[in-house]
Amino acid sequence: MSRQHMDSAVFDNLASTMADHGTDAAIEQLCQVLREKKDYASLFYALLLKKRFELGVSPIPTGSAQELPEESHEPYEEAIRLAGREVGQLYLEQGDIPRAWAYFRMLGENEAVKGALDKYQPREDDDVQQLVDIAFHQGVNPQRGFDLLLERFGICSAITMVSSQEMGMPGGVRDYCIRKLVRALHGELCQRLKAEIARHDGSAPDVPSVKELIAGRDWLFADDFYHIDISHLGAVVQMSIFLPVGEELSMARELCEYGKRLSPRFLGAGEPPFEKQYQDYAVYLSALAGDNVEEAIAHFEAKVDKADPENEGTRPAEVLVNLLLRLERPEEALAVARRHLASVNSRPLGCPSIVELCQLTKNYRALADVAREQGDLVHFVAGLVAANQ
């Protein structure tokens, strides 16, 4: 039977049901037909039609729902929620997450789509771009969205996304993404080092450590050779200062050790206080791991003392403040900020402000003193009030 004849029969059946059994029966039949045809978009409006008929208002939604009688607002809004959930769930059951999200987004409900994204396993020919957008950029399931991007499009695209979103991402999402990037790049580097060693020696050691793989093998770096994209290495190491203590931090330190062995022609001058790039990041990460902490603080203090704020900005001081906070030494962080950041009161910093540090340490007298130096009457009085409470 052709689609035209089939549709004609459906229309005739609905009209017959209306004539023989009434409006309620016809609307129920309409909803059932649409479910069977999987025309869920039309089903949504059919369910609303059903509610409008029950409420005794016009079955044709020509205007805003707010134009309905006031007593109809709450039940009609509930009908919208129920219809949206039903249709959204039907789309999820057939694996159509984007269409399902259109309804759950309208309702401000994320959980069903978040769960579907967790279970979703892409096939080789699936286009996951739209799912990455829903999961990551629209915030439904950022971690899963990042995984999909990394798995399908690789490290380069994942680095680009994290770099462009880093400051706007919630801390937990940012940390998750950085951990995944470190693992991915470390795994890629291990794999390629083992392949090179196997070609050279006939076999490669079965170890998951970059440090062990490069130890005693200077020939790996001969003739300016490298094994992974240098820009990927630099970007991931730079992000790794946000890592918590754990396995990924150890991997990041190994990436630094690899970077130190590269030809000098690949080691351009970094921005202060990481001018020597892998050497300086290695020092920072060692402190986070609890190794050579005092030496690391002294290393970055020396950079702060030598920095010219007019030419290099206050980045070295901001980095030191963040390091001290990571090491749970907030009073020292406040002291550094007072010495080097007190004159900065108009632009965003890459570390907590002096006001935030004073609140963190409960040193409100310091807040008043800094406010006096900055000519800030409001914070001066606020600091005095807080100090006397």
Buried (B, 14 or more C-beta within 10 A) or exposed (E): EEEEEEEEEBEEBBEEBBEEEEEEEBBBBBBEBBBEEEEBBBBBBBBBBBBBBBBEBEEEBEEEBEEBEEEBEEEBBEBBBBBBBBBBBBBBEEEBBEBBBBBBBEBEBBEBBBEBBEEBEEEEEBEBEEBBBBBBEBBBBBBBBBBBBBEBBEBEEBBEBBEEBBEEBEEEBBBBBBBBBBBBBBEBBBEBBBEBBEEEEEEBEEEEBBEBBBEEBEEBBEEEEBBBBBEBBBBBBBBBBBBEEEEBBBBBBBBBBBBBEBEEEBBEEBEBBBBBBBBBBBBBBBBBBEEEBEEBBEBBBEBBEEBEBEEBBBBBBBBBBBBBBBBEBBEBBBBBBBEBBBEBBEEEBEBBBBBBBBBBBEBBBBBBBBBBBBEBEEBBEBBBEBBEE
